[in-house]
Amino acid sequence: MAYYYRGLLYLRAGDYQNARAAFLQADYQDTVAEKEEFGGDFAVMPYLAVWSSRCEGDTARAQDLYQRAVEKSPQLAALGIDHAFLGLVDTGTGPVKVGQGKHKEIMAFEEPPNSSDQIVGTLEPTLVVASATSGPLAREGAALSQTRFGPFVRAGDLVYQATTRGGRPIQGILDGKAKFKDDTNAAGDAAVEVGTHAMMAGAYSNNSGIAGFGAIVGLLGMVAKAASSATTPAADIRFWGNLPRDLYLVGSGAVPPEGAPLKVRVTGGAGDGDVTLSHWGQKGSCAVAWGRTRPGTDLAQDRKVEISARKADKTFRAALLDIVRIPD
């Protein structure tokens, strides 16, 4: 998804070659899923590479990538590639990481409640245009009303992608730590019990050797329990909290007038209402509009960061913005 948003920034700047590279990198990341049957099935990414190639004028590459995308997700065929305008809507709230197992050592993804938003009329969508009854805005509204938008397509499901990637190489290490924690704790309990009985037997029989032996065994048991207590096999469940749940796309053969507000009606967990897409203007022969159904900053502002790490976290986020920023 980092490559997805980087690709969107390139689309906004009209840099279609780098946009295609970013989307193909996003597609590559999905091909390395541990479960091979789910590798490379995030077809929205190669499709966006298709559209970027088409806008760059590389129709041959666009056609090759299009076949790959449609094979993975046949619903993308409804979009086609012969349109100059692309609208993208990020809907809902993405999956969350959770720890499962006795020691929370197994990393898993879950869908949060009320996470899904749907575009009303996905099969026969209409973008509602706010326009005046006379003047320049009326002319723009009339031009936009004559623009035929294709059907909205639910092109990406992040919950499905997260839950089908499979385990991670680190999981074997975490499983080993969990076993070590259980084994050392059990061994520690046994050693403490044996040591206690030995010390009591030595005290009753006035046998310092047995009592000393019991003290050593008991001490080793406490060391083992301390090692068990210090072992933390819990999986790292930090996650990107403001990702969307689904990605919707819509296309048109004609570019809507720049500045005309584009609105789409949605319903679902975030409630019913209109979402306004940001029209980024025409670059070359193509134009992009993008929007999301839920604010992107809400969860980011609530991130839990240890006090000692807040300064470094702020510096890192500022540096990251400098890396990804594209001048107007």
ABEGO torsion letter per residue (X at the ends): XAAAAAAAAAAAAGBAAAAAAAAAAAAAAAAABABAAABGABAAAAAAAAAAAAAAGBAAAAAAAAAAAAAABAAAAAAEABBABBBBBBBEBBBBBBBBEAAGABBBBBBBBGABBBBBGAABBBBBBBBBABEAAAAAAAAAAABBBBBBBBABBAAAAAAAAEBBAAAAAAAAAAAAAAAAAAAAAAAAAAAAAAAAAAAAAGBAAAAAAAAAAAAAAAAAAAAAAABBABBBABBBAABBABBBBBBBABBBBBGBBBBBBBBEAAEBEBBBBBBAEBBEABBBBBBBABBAAAAAAABBBBAAAAAAAAAAAAAAAAAABBBX
